[in-house]
Amino acid sequence: MLRLHSFTPKMARLGVAACGLAALAACGDNSISGPALDLSLSRVAGFDPLKAALVQARDEANGGFNLDMWAAVVDRNGLVVAVVFTGATSTDQWPGSRVIAAQKANTANAFSLPHLALSTANLYAATQPGGTLFGLQEANPTNDEVAYGGDAADYGTRKDFMVGKRIGGTNVFGGGLPLYDAAGTLVGGLGVSGDASCADHNIAWKMRYNLQLDHVPAGVADGGKDDNIIYDMTNGVSASGFGHPECSATATSIGNALPTTHPIGH
């Protein structure tokens, strides 16, 4: 007759420990087999440099409503490096813009290449109905557990729950830019949100300039030189296929002048 081994308390403890380790391996965003956060990027676009660059850019004229802002950076692996805001508290700027900023950072990184930069503003026209990239905005869904996990009191601080995790998400209006270091290496993406999308783009461009991560190799704007926002839409149709709607005459003027006022690759 088959004899069953008795289930001892020691075996129960071992089983619980094994299940805990298995759950940790399954749920952890930075498992042993997964990519690690790019610490070299966190030194140049980490919390303090990112916040300083955002405050400086936001304090300039950008053609928006002069609202307080959110900004986020992801590394080339799509892991969030830092999340910051300009207000005194996390509710001094639109709470919803925290996740949008991270989505823009992810999008700019995910759809740029070492030889071709695409801003989120460049993706607007192509992702509209009838556009060549229609449906892209539904790709790479946001990881809601990462976006809204943790203590809300930590949002926009060094302890923001998104840091070190993949946020995902695809956003197709102004405010997201890829980041290229002095060697021309694509190292991640920057996202800005909290104002009109055109102002978001202007602030992001100035931030990238301030961080000296703007050594853009090529793009679809300015004769193929960069990834600036393009205002060429008439009756909802973009002449280039990479256009973006205008938000205000001031924002358009500032945006068109960015390659001159804040030239790339300085």
Buried (B, 14 or more C-beta within 10 A) or exposed (E): EEEEEEEEEEEEEEEEEEEEEEEEEEEEBBEEEEBEBBEEBBEBBBBEBBBBBBBBBBEEEBBBEEBBBBBBBBBBBBBBBBBBBBBEEBEBBBBEBBBBBBBBBBBBBBBBEEEBBBBBBBBBBBBBEEBEBEEBBEBBEBBEEBBBEBEBEBBBBEEBBBBBBBBBBBBBBBBBBBBBBEEEEBBBBBBBBBBBBBBBBBBBBBBBBBBBBBBBBBBBBBEEBBBBBBBBBEEEEBEEBBBBBBBBEBBBEBBBEBBEEBEBBE
